[in-house]
Amino acid sequence: MANSSIGRVTESTLIQPKICMNGRYPFDFSHPVALSELMAFPESQLDRLLESYDVISQGQHGYGARDREFGLASSREGRIYKLALLLDFLGARHIADVLRSGSGSDRSTSRRSVTGGFR
């Protein structure tokens, strides 16, 4: 999968969508999107994408208790958690891991840590 083979990560790194179980792309994510654009998606859009991909109902893909607690900690942390969950599902696990490791920082720092950690 294209997202798992991302080498150098920058804000312009393209994140590829996956086709849903119905054979279509999600309405909000039908073409590749720059990482910076994906990170700016409003939480409502992230919720729709996670629903479209049926990620939430799949038991968080077997993530541990730490990740579930992280998702409920605060709105900001919950948003980062949803981004990480989506990136994991899309195959960009290394980017998701960086997001999770920077969860205690503000949004701009998290964005910098995602792109800065791979230069």
Biopython code that builds the backbone (N, CA, C, O; Angstrom):
import numpy as np
from Bio.PDB.StructureBuilder import StructureBuilder

atoms = [
    (1, "MET", "N", (0.837, -1.180, 0.000)),
    (1, "MET", "CA", (0.000, 0.000, 0.000)),
    (1, "MET", "C", (0.882, 1.244, 0.000)),
    (1, "MET", "O", (1.941, 1.268, 0.627)),
    (2, "ALA", "N", (0.442, 2.256, -0.696)),
    (2, "ALA", "CA", (1.229, 3.469, -0.898)),
    (2, "ALA", "C", (1.599, 4.173, 0.403)),
    (2, "ALA", "O", (2.726, 4.649, 0.539)),
    (3, "ASN", "N", (0.686, 4.251, 1.353)),
    (3, "ASN", "CA", (0.960, 4.988, 2.583)),
    (3, "ASN", "C", (2.008, 4.313, 3.459)),
    (3, "ASN", "O", (2.702, 4.987, 4.221)),
    (4, "SER", "N", (2.129, 3.013, 3.362)),
    (4, "SER", "CA", (3.123, 2.315, 4.180)),
    (4, "SER", "C", (4.533, 2.473, 3.623)),
    (4, "SER", "O", (5.511, 2.192, 4.316)),
    (5, "SER", "N", (4.640, 2.918, 2.388)),
    (5, "SER", "CA", (5.964, 3.078, 1.790)),
    (5, "SER", "C", (6.434, 4.533, 1.765)),
    (5, "SER", "O", (7.406, 4.858, 1.083)),
    (6, "ILE", "N", (5.753, 5.402, 2.501)),
    (6, "ILE", "CA", (6.172, 6.805, 2.575)),
    (6, "ILE", "C", (7.536, 6.866, 3.247)),
    (6, "ILE", "O", (7.725, 6.350, 4.348)),
    (7, "GLY", "N", (8.467, 7.494, 2.576)),
    (7, "GLY", "CA", (9.818, 7.629, 3.127)),
    (7, "GLY", "C", (9.952, 8.907, 3.926)),
    (7, "GLY", "O", (9.630, 8.945, 5.114)),
    (8, "ARG", "N", (10.421, 9.938, 3.282)),
    (8, "ARG", "CA", (10.603, 11.239, 3.929)),
    (8, "ARG", "C", (9.242, 11.925, 4.064)),
    (8, "ARG", "O", (8.528, 12.100, 3.077)),
    (9, "VAL", "N", (8.894, 12.306, 5.275)),
    (9, "VAL", "CA", (7.595, 12.912, 5.537)),
    (9, "VAL", "C", (7.739, 14.423, 5.627)),
    (9, "VAL", "O", (8.557, 14.941, 6.388)),
    (10, "THR", "N", (6.935, 15.117, 4.840)),
    (10, "THR", "CA", (6.850, 16.574, 4.902)),
    (10, "THR", "C", (5.377, 16.941, 4.969)),
    (10, "THR", "O", (4.511, 16.072, 4.877)),
    (11, "GLU", "N", (5.094, 18.223, 5.129)),
    (11, "GLU", "CA", (3.697, 18.645, 5.169)),
    (11, "GLU", "C", (3.007, 18.400, 3.834)),
    (11, "GLU", "O", (1.782, 18.293, 3.783)),
    (12, "SER", "N", (3.782, 18.311, 2.747)),
    (12, "SER", "CA", (3.176, 18.077, 1.434)),
    (12, "SER", "C", (3.104, 16.595, 1.066)),
    (12, "SER", "O", (2.652, 16.255, -0.028)),
    (13, "THR", "N", (3.541, 15.711, 1.961)),
    (13, "THR", "CA", (3.422, 14.277, 1.730)),
    (13, "THR", "C", (1.966, 13.934, 1.458)),
    (13, "THR", "O", (1.075, 14.329, 2.210)),
    (14, "LEU", "N", (1.730, 13.196, 0.380)),
    (14, "LEU", "CA", (0.362, 12.831, 0.020)),
    (14, "LEU", "C", (-0.068, 11.555, 0.733)),
    (14, "LEU", "O", (0.628, 10.540, 0.712)),
    (15, "ILE", "N", (-1.219, 11.636, 1.357)),
    (15, "ILE", "CA", (-1.833, 10.486, 2.011)),
    (15, "ILE", "C", (-2.919, 9.972, 1.064)),
    (15, "ILE", "O", (-3.820, 10.710, 0.665)),
    (16, "GLN", "N", (-2.807, 8.698, 0.720)),
    (16, "GLN", "CA", (-3.729, 8.079, -0.238)),
    (16, "GLN", "C", (-4.970, 7.541, 0.483)),
    (16, "GLN", "O", (-4.855, 6.942, 1.552)),
    (17, "PRO", "N", (-6.148, 7.752, -0.096)),
    (17, "PRO", "CA", (-7.363, 7.172, 0.499)),
    (17, "PRO", "C", (-7.453, 5.679, 0.207)),
    (17, "PRO", "O", (-6.765, 5.164, -0.674)),
    (18, "LYS", "N", (-8.301, 4.998, 0.951)),
    (18, "LYS", "CA", (-8.631, 3.596, 0.707)),
    (18, "LYS", "C", (-10.069, 3.531, 0.206)),
    (18, "LYS", "O", (-10.880, 4.414, 0.485)),
    (19, "ILE", "N", (-10.360, 2.499, -0.518)),
    (19, "ILE", "CA", (-11.733, 2.264, -0.949)),
    (19, "ILE", "C", (-12.493, 1.622, 0.212)),
    (19, "ILE", "O", (-11.971, 0.743, 0.897)),
    (20, "CYS", "N", (-13.720, 2.069, 0.422)),
    (20, "CYS", "CA", (-14.579, 1.531, 1.488)),
    (20, "CYS", "C", (-15.119, 0.156, 1.083)),
    (20, "CYS", "O", (-14.938, -0.289, -0.050)),
    (21, "MET", "N", (-15.772, -0.490, 2.014)),
    (21, "MET", "CA", (-16.356, -1.810, 1.762)),
    (21, "MET", "C", (-17.410, -1.772, 0.654)),
    (21, "MET", "O", (-17.667, -2.797, 0.022)),
    (22, "ASN", "N", (-18.021, -0.619, 0.408)),
    (22, "ASN", "CA", (-19.040, -0.507, -0.639)),
    (22, "ASN", "C", (-18.425, -0.291, -2.028)),
    (22, "ASN", "O", (-19.149, -0.118, -3.008)),
    (23, "GLY", "N", (-17.086, -0.302, -2.109)),
    (23, "GLY", "CA", (-16.412, -0.155, -3.393)),
    (23, "GLY", "C", (-16.170, 1.279, -3.822)),
    (23, "GLY", "O", (-15.707, 1.525, -4.936)),
    (24, "ARG", "N", (-16.476, 2.220, -2.959)),
    (24, "ARG", "CA", (-16.297, 3.639, -3.276)),
    (24, "ARG", "C", (-15.364, 4.286, -2.257)),
    (24, "ARG", "O", (-15.145, 3.769, -1.162)),
    (25, "TYR", "N", (-14.823, 5.433, -2.659)),
    (25, "TYR", "CA", (-14.043, 6.232, -1.716)),
    (25, "TYR", "C", (-15.002, 7.032, -0.842)),
    (25, "TYR", "O", (-16.116, 7.337, -1.267)),
    (26, "PRO", "N", (-14.582, 7.374, 0.370)),
    (26, "PRO", "CA", (-15.426, 8.244, 1.193)),
    (26, "PRO", "C", (-15.630, 9.589, 0.496)),
    (26, "PRO", "O", (-14.741, 10.083, -0.198)),
    (27, "PHE", "N", (-16.790, 10.163, 0.687)),
    (27, "PHE", "CA", (-17.118, 11.442, 0.057)),
    (27, "PHE", "C", (-16.072, 12.509, 0.385)),
    (27, "PHE", "O", (-15.683, 13.285, -0.488)),
    (28, "ASP", "N", (-15.622, 12.550, 1.623)),
    (28, "ASP", "CA", (-14.680, 13.576, 2.085)),
    (28, "ASP", "C", (-13.226, 13.287, 1.732)),
    (28, "ASP", "O", (-12.345, 14.097, 2.020)),
    (29, "PHE", "N", (-12.968, 12.138, 1.110)),
    (29, "PHE", "CA", (-11.567, 11.728, 0.913)),
    (29, "PHE", "C", (-11.477, 10.837, -0.323)),
    (29, "PHE", "O", (-11.154, 9.654, -0.224)),
    (30, "SER", "N", (-11.764, 11.415, -1.479)),
    (30, "SER", "CA", (-11.796, 10.625, -2.713)),
    (30, "SER", "C", (-10.520, 10.737, -3.540)),
    (30, "SER", "O", (-10.387, 10.083, -4.575)),
    (31, "HIS", "N", (-9.592, 11.557, -3.091)),
    (31, "HIS", "CA", (-8.321, 11.725, -3.801)),
    (31, "HIS", "C", (-7.211, 11.942, -2.773)),
    (31, "HIS", "O", (-7.497, 12.276, -1.623)),
    (32, "PRO", "N", (-5.934, 11.755, -3.172)),
    (32, "PRO", "CA", (-4.833, 11.965, -2.221)),
    (32, "PRO", "C", (-4.860, 13.381, -1.643)),
    (32, "PRO", "O", (-5.202, 14.343, -2.331)),
    (33, "VAL", "N", (-4.491, 13.483, -0.367)),
    (33, "VAL", "CA", (-4.510, 14.751, 0.345)),
    (33, "VAL", "C", (-3.151, 14.957, 1.011)),
    (33, "VAL", "O", (-2.567, 14.015, 1.546)),
    (34, "ALA", "N", (-2.652, 16.192, 0.974)),
    (34, "ALA", "CA", (-1.399, 16.510, 1.657)),
    (34, "ALA", "C", (-1.575, 16.291, 3.161)),
    (34, "ALA", "O", (-2.650, 16.530, 3.712)),
    (35, "LEU", "N", (-0.516, 15.837, 3.811)),
    (35, "LEU", "CA", (-0.561, 15.583, 5.244)),
    (35, "LEU", "C", (-1.023, 16.821, 6.002)),
    (35, "LEU", "O", (-1.817, 16.712, 6.937)),
    (36, "SER", "N", (-0.537, 17.994, 5.610)),
    (36, "SER", "CA", (-0.944, 19.223, 6.300)),
    (36, "SER", "C", (-2.450, 19.462, 6.166)),
    (36, "SER", "O", (-3.083, 19.952, 7.101)),
    (37, "GLU", "N", (-3.020, 19.124, 5.024)),
    (37, "GLU", "CA", (-4.460, 19.278, 4.816)),
    (37, "GLU", "C", (-5.232, 18.262, 5.664)),
    (37, "GLU", "O", (-6.242, 18.601, 6.280)),
    (38, "LEU", "N", (-4.752, 17.024, 5.692)),
    (38, "LEU", "CA", (-5.409, 15.993, 6.496)),
    (38, "LEU", "C", (-5.396, 16.384, 7.969)),
    (38, "LEU", "O", (-6.383, 16.187, 8.677)),
    (39, "MET", "N", (-4.278, 16.936, 8.428)),
    (39, "MET", "CA", (-4.168, 17.321, 9.837)),
    (39, "MET", "C", (-5.059, 18.509, 10.175)),
    (39, "MET", "O", (-5.332, 18.762, 11.349)),
    (40, "ALA", "N", (-5.514, 19.239, 9.161)),
    (40, "ALA", "CA", (-6.397, 20.383, 9.384)),
    (40, "ALA", "C", (-7.875, 20.011, 9.261)),
    (40, "ALA", "O", (-8.741, 20.861, 9.469)),
    (41, "PHE", "N", (-8.176, 18.749, 8.924)),
    (41, "PHE", "CA", (-9.573, 18.330, 8.826)),
    (41, "PHE", "C", (-10.266, 18.602, 10.163)),
    (41, "PHE", "O", (-9.705, 18.325, 11.223)),
    (42, "PRO", "N", (-11.472, 19.140, 10.111)),
    (42, "PRO", "CA", (-12.233, 19.315, 11.355)),
    (42, "PRO", "C", (-12.597, 17.952, 11.954)),
    (42, "PRO", "O", (-12.666, 16.946, 11.248)),
    (43, "GLU", "N", (-12.822, 17.944, 13.241)),
    (43, "GLU", "CA", (-13.124, 16.676, 13.915)),
    (43, "GLU", "C", (-14.359, 15.996, 13.331)),
    (43, "GLU", "O", (-14.417, 14.768, 13.265)),
    (44, "SER", "N", (-15.339, 16.780, 12.911)),
    (44, "SER", "CA", (-16.547, 16.182, 12.322)),
    (44, "SER", "C", (-16.208, 15.420, 11.032)),
    (44, "SER", "O", (-16.805, 14.381, 10.750)),
    (45, "GLN", "N", (-15.265, 15.929, 10.265)),
    (45, "GLN", "CA", (-14.851, 15.252, 9.037)),
    (45, "GLN", "C", (-14.081, 13.972, 9.374)),
    (45, "GLN", "O", (-14.246, 12.952, 8.705)),
    (46, "LEU", "N", (-13.246, 14.027, 10.405)),
    (46, "LEU", "CA", (-12.538, 12.821, 10.841)),
    (46, "LEU", "C", (-13.528, 11.756, 11.296)),
    (46, "LEU", "O", (-13.362, 10.574, 10.994)),
    (47, "ASP", "N", (-14.560, 12.182, 12.025)),
    (47, "ASP", "CA", (-15.597, 11.242, 12.474)),
    (47, "ASP", "C", (-16.278, 10.568, 11.277)),
    (47, "ASP", "O", (-16.490, 9.356, 11.278)),
    (48, "ARG", "N", (-16.617, 11.364, 10.259)),
    (48, "ARG", "CA", (-17.273, 10.803, 9.063)),
    (48, "ARG", "C", (-16.354, 9.809, 8.357)),
    (48, "ARG", "O", (-16.806, 8.759, 7.901)),
    (49, "LEU", "N", (-15.074, 10.135, 8.266)),
    (49, "LEU", "CA", (-14.133, 9.218, 7.609)),
    (49, "LEU", "C", (-14.000, 7.912, 8.393)),
    (49, "LEU", "O", (-14.020, 6.829, 7.808)),
    (50, "LEU", "N", (-13.867, 8.015, 9.701)),
    (50, "LEU", "CA", (-13.753, 6.810, 10.515)),
    (50, "LEU", "C", (-15.024, 5.963, 10.414)),
    (50, "LEU", "O", (-14.959, 4.733, 10.423)),
    (51, "GLU", "N", (-16.171, 6.623, 10.318)),
    (51, "GLU", "CA", (-17.431, 5.894, 10.111)),
    (51, "GLU", "C", (-17.468, 5.254, 8.733)),
    (51, "GLU", "O", (-17.852, 4.093, 8.596)),
    (52, "SER", "N", (-17.067, 6.009, 7.707)),
    (52, "SER", "CA", (-17.069, 5.486, 6.334)),
    (52, "SER", "C", (-16.206, 4.245, 6.215)),
    (52, "SER", "O", (-16.566, 3.289, 5.528)),
    (53, "TYR", "N", (-15.069, 4.262, 6.886)),
    (53, "TYR", "CA", (-14.162, 3.118, 6.852)),
    (53, "TYR", "C", (-14.537, 2.047, 7.870)),
    (53, "TYR", "O", (-13.914, 0.986, 7.910)),
    (54, "ASP", "N", (-15.554, 2.314, 8.697)),
    (54, "ASP", "CA", (-16.004, 1.370, 9.713)),
    (54, "ASP", "C", (-14.884, 1.024, 10.689)),
    (54, "ASP", "O", (-14.770, -0.114, 11.144)),
    (55, "VAL", "N", (-14.071, 2.008, 11.000)),
    (55, "VAL", "CA", (-12.925, 1.785, 11.881)),
    (55, "VAL", "C", (-13.350, 1.689, 13.340)),
    (55, "VAL", "O", (-12.900, 0.793, 14.054)),
    (56, "ILE", "N", (-14.195, 2.582, 13.787)),
    (56, "ILE", "CA", (-14.588, 2.609, 15.191)),
    (56, "ILE", "C", (-15.281, 1.315, 15.597)),
    (56, "ILE", "O", (-15.015, 0.787, 16.677)),
    (57, "SER", "N", (-16.160, 0.800, 14.753)),
    (57, "SER", "CA", (-16.896, -0.409, 15.124)),
    (57, "SER", "C", (-16.031, -1.668, 15.064)),
    (57, "SER", "O", (-16.468, -2.741, 15.481)),
    (58, "GLN", "N", (-14.813, -1.541, 14.551)),
    (58, "GLN", "CA", (-13.911, -2.693, 14.495)),
    (58, "GLN", "C", (-13.063, -2.789, 15.755)),
    (58, "GLN", "O", (-11.985, -3.383, 15.729)),
    (59, "GLY", "N", (-13.530, -2.219, 16.848)),
    (59, "GLY", "CA", (-12.820, -2.342, 18.118)),
    (59, "GLY", "C", (-11.495, -1.624, 18.112)),
    (59, "GLY", "O", (-10.532, -2.097, 18.716)),
    (60, "GLN", "N", (-11.423, -0.496, 17.443)),
    (60, "GLN", "CA", (-10.209, 0.313, 17.409)),
    (60, "GLN", "C", (-9.032, -0.479, 16.833)),
    (60, "GLN", "O", (-7.879, -0.199, 17.162)),
    (61, "HIS", "N", (-9.312, -1.455, 15.984)),
    (61, "HIS", "CA", (-8.269, -2.290, 15.384)),
    (61, "HIS", "C", (-7.377, -2.954, 16.423)),
    (61, "HIS", "O", (-6.190, -3.172, 16.181)),
    (62, "GLY", "N", (-7.949, -3.274, 17.577)),
    (62, "GLY", "CA", (-7.184, -4.000, 18.586)),
    (62, "GLY", "C", (-6.199, -3.155, 19.357)),
    (62, "GLY", "O", (-5.288, -3.706, 19.975)),
    (63, "TYR", "N", (-6.341, -1.828, 19.351)),
    (63, "TYR", "CA", (-5.424, -0.985, 20.100)),
    (63, "TYR", "C", (-5.634, -1.209, 21.582)),
    (63, "TYR", "O", (-6.719, -1.594, 22.018)),
    (64, "GLY", "N", (-4.606, -0.970, 22.340)),
    (64, "GLY", "CA", (-4.636, -1.231, 23.770)),
    (64, "GLY", "C", (-5.387, -0.187, 24.572)),
    (64, "GLY", "O", (-5.887, 0.802, 24.037)),
    (65, "ALA", "N", (-5.451, -0.435, 25.871)),
    (65, "ALA", "CA", (-6.181, 0.446, 26.783)),
    (65, "ALA", "C", (-5.604, 1.854, 26.781)),
    (65, "ALA", "O", (-6.351, 2.824, 26.909)),
    (66, "ARG", "N", (-4.292, 1.983, 26.638)),
    (66, "ARG", "CA", (-3.655, 3.301, 26.619)),
    (66, "ARG", "C", (-4.238, 4.151, 25.493)),
    (66, "ARG", "O", (-4.537, 5.328, 25.695)),
    (67, "ASP", "N", (-4.398, 3.567, 24.321)),
    (67, "ASP", "CA", (-4.942, 4.304, 23.189)),
    (67, "ASP", "C", (-6.398, 4.669, 23.408)),
    (67, "ASP", "O", (-6.818, 5.766, 23.041)),
    (68, "ARG", "N", (-7.173, 3.776, 23.996)),
    (68, "ARG", "CA", (-8.584, 4.095, 24.248)),
    (68, "ARG", "C", (-8.704, 5.222, 25.268)),
    (68, "ARG", "O", (-9.536, 6.117, 25.114)),
    (69, "GLU", "N", (-7.870, 5.179, 26.314)),
    (69, "GLU", "CA", (-7.891, 6.253, 27.305)),
    (69, "GLU", "C", (-7.467, 7.562, 26.659)),
    (69, "GLU", "O", (-8.046, 8.611, 26.940)),
    (70, "PHE", "N", (-6.465, 7.506, 25.800)),
    (70, "PHE", "CA", (-5.971, 8.693, 25.119)),
    (70, "PHE", "C", (-7.078, 9.347, 24.306)),
    (70, "PHE", "O", (-7.175, 10.573, 24.260)),
    (71, "GLY", "N", (-7.903, 8.546, 23.675)),
    (71, "GLY", "CA", (-8.980, 9.072, 22.853)),
    (71, "GLY", "C", (-10.052, 9.784, 23.648)),
    (71, "GLY", "O", (-10.788, 10.606, 23.102)),
    (72, "LEU", "N", (-10.150, 9.479, 24.931)),
    (72, "LEU", "CA", (-11.188, 10.082, 25.757)),
    (72, "LEU", "C", (-10.665, 11.202, 26.644)),
    (72, "LEU", "O", (-11.450, 11.851, 27.336)),
    (73, "ALA", "N", (-9.369, 11.443, 26.640)),
    (73, "ALA", "CA", (-8.754, 12.370, 27.585)),
    (73, "ALA", "C", (-9.230, 13.809, 27.420)),
    (73, "ALA", "O", (-9.590, 14.446, 28.409)),
    (74, "SER", "N", (-9.242, 14.322, 26.233)),
    (74, "SER", "CA", (-9.694, 15.694, 25.986)),
    (74, "SER", "C", (-10.050, 15.821, 24.521)),
    (74, "SER", "O", (-9.744, 14.940, 23.718)),
    (75, "SER", "N", (-10.691, 16.908, 24.181)),
    (75, "SER", "CA", (-11.077, 17.118, 22.789)),
    (75, "SER", "C", (-9.846, 17.190, 21.885)),
    (75, "SER", "O", (-9.824, 16.576, 20.818)),
    (76, "ARG", "N", (-8.820, 17.940, 22.308)),
    (76, "ARG", "CA", (-7.605, 18.079, 21.496)),
    (76, "ARG", "C", (-6.911, 16.729, 21.337)),
    (76, "ARG", "O", (-6.531, 16.336, 20.234)),
    (77, "GLU", "N", (-6.754, 16.031, 22.450)),
    (77, "GLU", "CA", (-6.107, 14.733, 22.383)),
    (77, "GLU", "C", (-6.965, 13.730, 21.626)),
    (77, "GLU", "O", (-6.446, 12.866, 20.920)),
    (78, "GLY", "N", (-8.285, 13.850, 21.777)),
    (78, "GLY", "CA", (-9.181, 12.970, 21.043)),
    (78, "GLY", "C", (-9.066, 13.171, 19.547)),
    (78, "GLY", "O", (-9.133, 12.208, 18.783)),
    (79, "ARG", "N", (-8.892, 14.417, 19.120)),
    (79, "ARG", "CA", (-8.717, 14.723, 17.698)),
    (79, "ARG", "C", (-7.416, 14.116, 17.176)),
    (79, "ARG", "O", (-7.388, 13.533, 16.092)),
    (80, "ILE", "N", (-6.351, 14.255, 17.944)),
    (80, "ILE", "CA", (-5.066, 13.669, 17.548)),
    (80, "ILE", "C", (-5.201, 12.153, 17.480)),
    (80, "ILE", "O", (-4.676, 11.513, 16.568)),
    (81, "TYR", "N", (-5.908, 11.586, 18.453)),
    (81, "TYR", "CA", (-6.139, 10.147, 18.470)),
    (81, "TYR", "C", (-6.876, 9.698, 17.208)),
    (81, "TYR", "O", (-6.525, 8.683, 16.607)),
    (82, "LYS", "N", (-7.901, 10.464, 16.809)),
    (82, "LYS", "CA", (-8.656, 10.114, 15.606)),
    (82, "LYS", "C", (-7.783, 10.211, 14.366)),
    (82, "LYS", "O", (-7.870, 9.367, 13.474)),
    (83, "LEU", "N", (-6.948, 11.231, 14.307)),
    (83, "LEU", "CA", (-6.004, 11.343, 13.179)),
    (83, "LEU", "C", (-5.081, 10.127, 13.140)),
    (83, "LEU", "O", (-4.862, 9.535, 12.083)),
    (84, "ALA", "N", (-4.545, 9.762, 14.304)),
    (84, "ALA", "CA", (-3.645, 8.611, 14.374)),
    (84, "ALA", "C", (-4.374, 7.325, 13.987)),
    (84, "ALA", "O", (-3.820, 6.483, 13.281)),
    (85, "LEU", "N", (-5.593, 7.177, 14.442)),
    (85, "LEU", "CA", (-6.391, 5.997, 14.117)),
    (85, "LEU", "C", (-6.617, 5.908, 12.607)),
    (85, "LEU", "O", (-6.478, 4.840, 12.012)),
    (86, "LEU", "N", (-6.967, 7.043, 11.995)),
    (86, "LEU", "CA", (-7.181, 7.085, 10.549)),
    (86, "LEU", "C", (-5.888, 6.771, 9.798)),
    (86, "LEU", "O", (-5.895, 5.984, 8.851)),
    (87, "LEU", "N", (-4.784, 7.381, 10.216)),
    (87, "LEU", "CA", (-3.504, 7.131, 9.547)),
    (87, "LEU", "C", (-3.079, 5.674, 9.688)),
    (87, "LEU", "O", (-2.550, 5.085, 8.746)),
    (88, "ASP", "N", (-3.308, 5.094, 10.859)),
    (88, "ASP", "CA", (-3.038, 3.664, 11.048)),
    (88, "ASP", "C", (-3.830, 2.834, 10.053)),
    (88, "ASP", "O", (-3.277, 1.967, 9.377)),
    (89, "PHE", "N", (-5.114, 3.100, 9.967)),
    (89, "PHE", "CA", (-5.983, 2.350, 9.066)),
    (89, "PHE", "C", (-5.534, 2.493, 7.609)),
    (89, "PHE", "O", (-5.609, 1.541, 6.833)),
    (90, "LEU", "N", (-5.073, 3.675, 7.252)),
    (90, "LEU", "CA", (-4.638, 3.935, 5.878)),
    (90, "LEU", "C", (-3.242, 3.387, 5.591)),
    (90, "LEU", "O", (-2.768, 3.474, 4.458)),
    (91, "GLY", "N", (-2.581, 2.827, 6.595)),
    (91, "GLY", "CA", (-1.278, 2.214, 6.394)),
    (91, "GLY", "C", (-0.098, 3.102, 6.713)),
    (91, "GLY", "O", (1.046, 2.675, 6.555)),
    (92, "ALA", "N", (-0.333, 4.322, 7.156)),
    (92, "ALA", "CA", (0.750, 5.256, 7.494)),
    (92, "ALA", "C", (1.041, 5.159, 8.993)),
    (92, "ALA", "O", (0.955, 6.148, 9.719)),
    (93, "ARG", "N", (1.382, 3.965, 9.435)),
    (93, "ARG", "CA", (1.552, 3.700, 10.870)),
    (93, "ARG", "C", (2.686, 4.505, 11.490)),
    (93, "ARG", "O", (2.586, 4.930, 12.641)),
    (94, "HIS", "N", (3.759, 4.718, 10.742)),
    (94, "HIS", "CA", (4.885, 5.466, 11.312)),
    (94, "HIS", "C", (4.485, 6.910, 11.599)),
    (94, "HIS", "O", (4.956, 7.488, 12.579)),
    (95, "ILE", "N", (3.636, 7.503, 10.776)),
    (95, "ILE", "CA", (3.155, 8.864, 11.030)),
    (95, "ILE", "C", (2.213, 8.850, 12.232)),
    (95, "ILE", "O", (2.280, 9.741, 13.079)),
    (96, "ALA", "N", (1.342, 7.852, 12.314)),
    (96, "ALA", "CA", (0.421, 7.722, 13.445)),
    (96, "ALA", "C", (1.188, 7.576, 14.753)),
    (96, "ALA", "O", (0.803, 8.163, 15.764)),
    (97, "ASP", "N", (2.259, 6.806, 14.744)),
    (97, "ASP", "CA", (3.063, 6.621, 15.957)),
    (97, "ASP", "C", (3.690, 7.933, 16.416)),
    (97, "ASP", "O", (3.749, 8.208, 17.614)),
    (98, "VAL", "N", (4.154, 8.735, 15.475)),
    (98, "VAL", "CA", (4.725, 10.030, 15.834)),
    (98, "VAL", "C", (3.657, 10.933, 16.435)),
    (98, "VAL", "O", (3.914, 11.631, 17.416)),
    (99, "LEU", "N", (2.462, 10.925, 15.856)),
    (99, "LEU", "CA", (1.358, 11.716, 16.414)),
    (99, "LEU", "C", (1.060, 11.288, 17.843)),
    (99, "LEU", "O", (0.904, 12.132, 18.725)),
    (100, "ARG", "N", (0.980, 9.995, 18.073)),
    (100, "ARG", "CA", (0.688, 9.503, 19.416)),
    (100, "ARG", "C", (1.782, 9.876, 20.401)),
    (100, "ARG", "O", (1.488, 10.229, 21.544)),
    (101, "SER", "N", (3.020, 9.806, 19.986)),
    (101, "SER", "CA", (4.124, 10.106, 20.903)),
    (101, "SER", "C", (4.176, 11.587, 21.253)),
    (101, "SER", "O", (4.719, 11.956, 22.295)),
    (102, "GLY", "N", (3.617, 12.439, 20.398)),
    (102, "GLY", "CA", (3.590, 13.877, 20.671)),
    (102, "GLY", "C", (2.264, 14.347, 21.204)),
    (102, "GLY", "O", (1.934, 15.527, 21.089)),
    (103, "SER", "N", (1.488, 13.442, 21.789)),
    (103, "SER", "CA", (0.111, 13.753, 22.181)),
    (103, "SER", "C", (0.001, 14.811, 23.263)),
    (103, "SER", "O", (-1.044, 15.452, 23.378)),
    (104, "GLY", "N", (1.015, 15.011, 24.042)),
    (104, "GLY", "CA", (0.925, 15.995, 25.112)),
    (104, "GLY", "C", (1.204, 17.401, 24.663)),
    (104, "GLY", "O", (1.093, 18.330, 25.463)),
    (105, "SER", "N", (1.564, 17.596, 23.408)),
    (105, "SER", "CA", (1.924, 18.920, 22.927)),
    (105, "SER", "C", (0.752, 19.571, 22.225)),
    (105, "SER", "O", (-0.268, 18.933, 21.964)),
    (106, "ASP", "N", (0.911, 20.863, 21.918)),
    (106, "ASP", "CA", (-0.165, 21.551, 21.201)),
    (106, "ASP", "C", (-0.190, 21.114, 19.751)),
    (106, "ASP", "O", (0.721, 20.433, 19.279)),
    (107, "ARG", "N", (-1.252, 21.514, 19.040)),
    (107, "ARG", "CA", (-1.474, 21.065, 17.669)),
    (107, "ARG", "C", (-0.327, 21.428, 16.733)),
    (107, "ARG", "O", (0.091, 20.601, 15.922)),
    (108, "SER", "N", (0.190, 22.653, 16.834)),
    (108, "SER", "CA", (1.264, 23.063, 15.933)),
    (108, "SER", "C", (2.531, 22.278, 16.215)),
    (108, "SER", "O", (3.257, 21.923, 15.287)),
    (109, "THR", "N", (2.806, 22.002, 17.480)),
    (109, "THR", "CA", (3.976, 21.204, 17.816)),
    (109, "THR", "C", (3.812, 19.790, 17.288)),
    (109, "THR", "O", (4.770, 19.199, 16.790)),
    (110, "SER", "N", (2.594, 19.235, 17.391)),
    (110, "SER", "CA", (2.352, 17.892, 16.877)),
    (110, "SER", "C", (2.572, 17.847, 15.372)),
    (110, "SER", "O", (3.149, 16.892, 14.853)),
    (111, "ARG", "N", (2.114, 18.872, 14.677)),
    (111, "ARG", "CA", (2.298, 18.925, 13.231)),
    (111, "ARG", "C", (3.791, 18.985, 12.897)),
    (111, "ARG", "O", (4.256, 18.306, 11.982)),
    (112, "ARG", "N", (4.544, 19.812, 13.653)),
    (112, "ARG", "CA", (5.989, 19.914, 13.404)),
    (112, "ARG", "C", (6.681, 18.593, 13.726)),
    (112, "ARG", "O", (7.606, 18.188, 13.022)),
    (113, "SER", "N", (6.236, 17.918, 14.792)),
    (113, "SER", "CA", (6.907, 16.677, 15.163)),
    (113, "SER", "C", (6.663, 15.590, 14.122)),
    (113, "SER", "O", (7.526, 14.740, 13.903)),
    (114, "VAL", "N", (5.507, 15.609, 13.483)),
    (114, "VAL", "CA", (5.237, 14.610, 12.435)),
    (114, "VAL", "C", (6.180, 14.806, 11.270)),
    (114, "VAL", "O", (6.779, 13.847, 10.784)),
    (115, "THR", "N", (6.319, 16.040, 10.816)),
    (115, "THR", "CA", (7.173, 16.280, 9.646)),
    (115, "THR", "C", (8.637, 16.407, 10.039)),
    (115, "THR", "O", (9.515, 16.003, 9.277)),
    (116, "GLY", "N", (8.913, 16.953, 11.201)),
    (116, "GLY", "CA", (10.305, 17.155, 11.615)),
    (116, "GLY", "C", (10.990, 15.878, 12.038)),
    (116, "GLY", "O", (12.212, 15.768, 11.940)),
    (117, "GLY", "N", (10.228, 14.918, 12.505)),
    (117, "GLY", "CA", (10.817, 13.679, 12.988)),
    (117, "GLY", "C", (11.344, 12.773, 11.883)),
    (117, "GLY", "O", (12.006, 11.776, 12.170)),
    (118, "PHE", "N", (11.064, 13.099, 10.635)),
    (118, "PHE", "CA", (11.440, 12.217, 9.534)),
    (118, "PHE", "C", (12.308, 12.897, 8.494)),
    (118, "PHE", "O", (12.501, 12.346, 7.410)),
    (119, "ARG", "N", (12.839, 14.076, 8.787)),
    (119, "ARG", "CA", (13.639, 14.793, 7.788)),
    (119, "ARG", "C", (15.005, 14.230, 7.642)),
    (119, "ARG", "O", (15.795, 14.727, 6.840)),
]
sb = StructureBuilder()
sb.init_structure("model")
sb.init_model(0)
sb.init_chain("A")
sb.init_seg("    ")
for serial, (resi, resn, name, xyz) in enumerate(atoms, 1):
    if name == "N":
        sb.init_residue(resn, " ", resi, " ")
    sb.init_atom(name, np.array(xyz, "f"), 0.0, 1.0, " ", f" {name:<3s}", serial, name[0])
structure = sb.get_structure()
